[in-house]
Amino acid sequence: MPPLICNLRLFGGCLLLTACMLDSAHAALTISSTLIVYDSSQRSASVVVTNPSQRPFAAQAWINTEADDTTTAVPFMTAPALFRLGAGKEQSVQISALPNDLPQDRESLLFFNLQEIPQAIGDQRNALNIALRTRIKLFYRPVQVQGNPVDRLKELRLSRMQCDGRPRLTLENPTPYHYTFSRLDLIEGKRQKALPGSDMLAPLSTLDVALPSGMDGSGLQAVVTVINDYGGTSKPLILPVHDSHCTQR
């Protein structure tokens, strides 16, 4: 279900803004999880939406793609999709999968969206009402994909190479899991630098990123931590960085 449309109205020289997403503000409604893992063997998954504020809100929940578009159909539904949440109240939202042709050899990434719609207060003409949207990752995990993703983190392969005079690092993920990095640092001797541009690694994929300045020598290692299924952080794991040859594409 797409988000509600943004309405702009001018009253007494002031702009009234409703049902829009504003990244720099803070949402009033909270979600019980920071991510959702939907095991295909389950009939449904659920999250709890809480309103800790002192005013009521309407809320809209839906699932969509990573691209955040409103045209691609996704095989998931939420219930209720639209509901009212009083001050200090909470609501369980069920997520159900429909028959689908999603890959069965790896996880699929979608997003759970929650949009809050504040209730107008009285006859306030010069008011600014903002409806914020929160998005969290939803990983659809087929029953064929078994085990704990953190246990297979050691299978990631990191390779250093020189392509067109530019040092690069390739991250290869041979597992069926998405890995969201909370930490990915390179170590060379006593120096340590974060590796930019590597927030998440999709299953059965590779990612090429530029090596940080001064970290292009041999003997590199990486310190890796990822977000686990419960929204926590895995223990640091040290992985070697292999030397490799540039492949022409």
C-alpha positions in Angstrom: 0.0 0.0 0.0 1.5 3.3 -1.0 1.9 6.2 1.5 -0.8 8.8 1.8 -0.4 11.9 -0.4 1.2 15.1 0.9 -1.2 18.0 1.3 0.0 21.6 1.3 -2.3 24.4 2.3 -1.7 28.0 3.1 -3.5 29.6 6.0 -2.9 33.2 7.1 0.6 33.2 5.5 1.6 29.9 7.1 2.1 26.6 5.4 0.2 23.6 6.7 2.0 20.4 5.9 0.3 17.0 6.4 1.0 13.4 5.6 4.6 13.9 4.5 7.9 12.2 5.4 10.5 14.5 7.0 13.9 12.7 7.5 15.3 15.2 10.0 12.4 14.9 12.5 11.7 12.2 15.0 8.8 9.8 14.7 6.3 9.7 17.5 5.3 6.0 17.0 7.9 3.3 17.7 8.3 -0.3 16.3 9.2 -3.2 18.5 12.0 -4.4 16.1 14.7 -2.8 14.2 14.5 -5.5 11.5 12.2 -8.4 10.6 13.2 -11.9 9.6 10.3 -13.7 8.0 10.9 -17.4 7.9 8.8 -19.0 5.1 7.8 -21.9 7.4 5.9 -19.3 9.5 2.3 -18.5 8.8 3.0 -14.8 9.7 5.3 -12.5 11.5 4.4 -9.5 13.6 5.7 -6.3 15.1 4.2 -4.1 17.8 3.6 -0.4 17.1 3.5 1.7 20.3 2.4 5.3 20.8 4.3 6.7 23.8 3.2 10.3 23.1 0.3 12.2 24.6 -1.8 12.5 21.5 -3.6 10.0 19.2 -2.3 9.1 15.7 -3.6 7.3 12.7 -1.1 4.9 11.2 -0.6 3.1 7.9 1.6 0.0 7.4 2.7 -1.7 4.2 5.5 -3.7 2.7 7.4 -2.5 -0.4 10.7 -3.0 -2.3 14.2 -1.8 -1.5 13.7 0.8 -4.3 10.8 2.3 -2.3 8.6 2.5 -5.4 4.8 2.4 -5.5 4.4 0.3 -8.7 6.2 -3.0 -8.0 3.8 -5.5 -6.4 5.1 -7.5 -3.4 3.7 -10.7 -2.1 3.1 -9.5 1.4 0.1 -7.9 3.2 -0.2 -6.2 6.6 -3.2 -6.4 9.0 -4.4 -4.0 10.0 -3.1 -1.8 7.2 -4.6 1.4 8.6 -5.5 1.9 12.3 -5.9 4.5 15.0 -3.5 4.4 18.0 -4.5 6.3 21.2 -2.0 8.0 23.5 0.0 5.3 25.4 -1.5 2.5 23.4 0.0 -0.3 21.2 -1.1 -2.3 18.2 0.2 -5.6 16.9 0.6 -5.6 13.1 0.6 -9.0 11.4 2.6 -9.6 8.2 1.5 -12.4 6.0 3.2 -13.8 2.8 1.1 -14.5 -0.3 2.0 -17.2 -2.9 5.2 -15.9 -4.6 8.1 -16.7 -6.9 10.8 -15.2 -4.7 14.2 -17.0 -4.9 14.4 -20.2 -2.7 18.2 -20.4 -2.5 18.7 -17.0 -0.8 17.1 -14.3 1.3 15.1 -11.6 -0.3 15.1 -8.0 1.0 12.0 -5.9 1.4 11.0 -3.1 3.7 8.3 -2.7 6.3 6.9 0.9 6.3 5.0 2.7 9.1 3.6 6.1 8.4 2.1 8.1 11.2 -0.7 10.6 10.6 -1.2 13.1 13.5 -4.7 14.1 14.4 -5.6 17.7 13.9 -6.0 19.6 17.2 -9.0 21.8 17.4 -9.2 24.7 14.9 -5.6 25.5 14.7 -5.1 27.4 11.5 -1.4 28.3 11.8 -0.2 24.7 12.6 2.4 22.4 11.2 1.4 18.8 11.3 3.9 16.3 10.0 3.3 12.7 9.2 6.6 10.7 9.5 7.5 7.4 7.9 9.8 4.8 9.4 11.2 2.0 7.2 12.9 -1.2 8.5 14.4 -4.1 6.7 12.3 -7.3 6.2 14.3 -10.4 5.2 12.3 -13.2 3.6 14.1 -16.4 4.4 13.1 -19.5 2.5 12.8 -22.7 4.4 15.7 -24.1 2.3 18.0 -21.6 3.9 18.9 -23.0 7.2 21.3 -22.0 10.0 22.5 -18.9 11.7 23.9 -16.2 9.4 26.5 -15.1 12.0 27.9 -18.7 12.0 28.7 -18.3 8.3 30.2 -14.9 8.5 33.7 -16.5 8.3 32.9 -17.5 4.7 33.1 -13.9 3.5 36.2 -13.4 1.3 38.0 -10.1 1.0 40.5 -9.5 -1.8 42.8 -6.6 -2.5 43.6 -5.7 -6.1 45.1 -3.0 -8.2 42.9 -2.0 -11.2 43.9 0.8 -13.5 46.4 2.1 -10.9 43.6 2.3 -8.3 43.7 0.0 -5.2 40.3 -1.7 -4.8 38.8 -4.2 -2.3 36.4 -6.9 -3.3 34.0 -8.4 -0.8 32.5 -11.7 -1.9 29.5 -13.3 -0.1 29.0 -16.9 -1.1 26.2 -17.4 1.5 22.5 -17.1 1.1 22.2 -14.3 3.7 22.2 -10.5 3.6 24.9 -9.0 5.9 24.4 -5.5 7.3 27.7 -4.3 8.7 27.8 -2.4 11.9 31.6 -2.4 11.6 34.0 -3.1 8.8 37.5 -1.8 9.5 40.7 -2.5 7.8 43.9 -3.0 9.8 47.4 -2.6 8.6 50.0 -2.7 11.3 48.9 -0.3 14.0 46.7 1.7 11.6 42.9 1.1 11.4 40.4 2.7 9.1 36.7 2.1 8.4 35.8 0.9 4.9 33.3 3.4 3.4 30.6 2.4 0.9 30.0 -1.1 2.4 26.9 -0.9 4.5 25.3 -4.2 3.3 26.3 -7.2 1.2 23.7 -9.1 -0.6 23.7 -12.9 -0.8 25.7 -14.7 -3.5 27.1 -11.4 -4.7 30.3 -9.3 -4.7 30.9 -5.7 -3.9 33.9 -3.6 -5.1 34.9 -0.5 -3.1 37.9 1.8 -3.1 40.5 1.2 -0.4 41.0 4.0 2.0 44.1 6.1 1.5 47.2 4.6 3.1 45.6 1.1 3.4 46.7 -0.3 0.1 49.7 -2.4 1.2 49.9 -6.2 1.7 49.1 -7.9 5.0 45.7 -6.3 5.5 43.1 -7.7 7.8 39.5 -6.7 8.4 37.5 -6.5 11.6 33.8 -7.3 10.9 30.7 -7.1 13.0 27.1 -7.4 11.6 23.6 -6.9 12.7 22.1 -10.3 13.8 18.5 -11.6 13.5 17.5 -9.9 16.8 18.9 -6.4 15.9 22.0 -6.9 18.1 25.6 -6.8 17.0 27.7 -9.9 16.4 31.1 -10.4 18.1 34.1 -8.9 16.2 35.5 -11.3 13.6 39.0 -10.9 12.1 39.2 -11.9 8.4 42.3 -11.9 6.2 42.5 -9.8 3.1 43.8 -11.8 0.2 45.9 -10.4 -2.6 44.3 -10.9 -6.0 44.7 -9.9 -9.7 42.4 -7.4 -11.4 39.9 -9.0 -13.7 39.1 -7.1 -16.9 35.4 -6.6 -17.4 
